[in-house]
Structure formats: structure tokens, C-alpha cells
Amino acid sequence: MYTTTQLDNGILNNYAVEPNTYYAQYPAPYQQRRYLIQGAIAALLVTTLVLISAAIS
């Protein structure tokens, strides 16, 4: 266990280990198409659910 300091009263002063950071890469064209398709399916699903709920009530 990684401990930075120990206080005089015996309490350990622990800190979380920070992960390494990295820059995100711009999505490739095939990933962009997949995101577009997923967004269209999600919009269609939400629209369908709203229309069904409006028809029922």
C-alpha cells in the first residue's frame, strides 16, 4: 500500500494513485459512420416511444 505520510497520532495520509493521461484521437471515418448510425437508431427509438406513449394516453 502506498502511503505518503503518517501523522503524529498514527493516522495514515493516503492518496489515490492517478492514472496516466493521454489525448483522445479523432475518430476514423468508419467510426464516424457508426456513430451516425447509432444516433439515428437512438433518435428513431425515442421518437417511436414518444409516439406510442402519446397514442396510449
C-alpha positions in Angstrom: 0.0 0.0 0.0 1.4 3.4 -1.0 1.3 5.8 1.9 2.6 9.4 1.6 2.9 10.3 5.2 1.9 9.2 8.7 0.7 11.8 11.1 1.8 12.1 14.7 -1.4 10.4 16.0 -0.9 7.4 13.8 -3.3 8.3 11.1 -2.2 7.4 7.6 -2.5 10.1 4.9 -3.4 8.0 1.8 -3.9 9.4 -1.7 -5.3 7.7 -4.7 -2.8 6.7 -7.5 -3.5 8.9 -10.5 -3.7 7.1 -13.9 -1.6 8.2 -16.8 -3.3 10.6 -19.1 -3.5 10.6 -22.8 -5.1 12.7 -25.6 -8.1 11.2 -27.4 -7.7 10.6 -31.1 -10.1 11.9 -33.7 -12.4 9.0 -34.8 -11.7 7.3 -38.1 -14.3 7.7 -40.9 -15.8 4.2 -40.3 -16.2 5.1 -36.6 -17.9 8.4 -37.5 -20.4 6.4 -39.7 -21.0 4.0 -36.9 -21.7 6.9 -34.5 -24.1 8.4 -37.1 -26.0 5.2 -37.4 -26.2 4.7 -33.7 -27.5 8.3 -33.3 -30.1 7.7 -36.0 -31.3 4.4 -34.3 -31.5 6.1 -30.9 -33.5 9.0 -32.3 -35.8 6.6 -34.1 -36.3 4.7 -30.8 -37.0 7.8 -28.8 -39.4 9.1 -31.4 -41.2 5.8 -31.6 -41.6 5.6 -27.8 -42.9 9.2 -27.6 -45.5 8.5 -30.3 -46.6 5.2 -28.7 -47.0 6.9 -25.3 -49.0 9.8 -26.9 -51.2 7.3 -28.7 -51.9 5.3 -25.5 -52.7 8.3 -23.3 
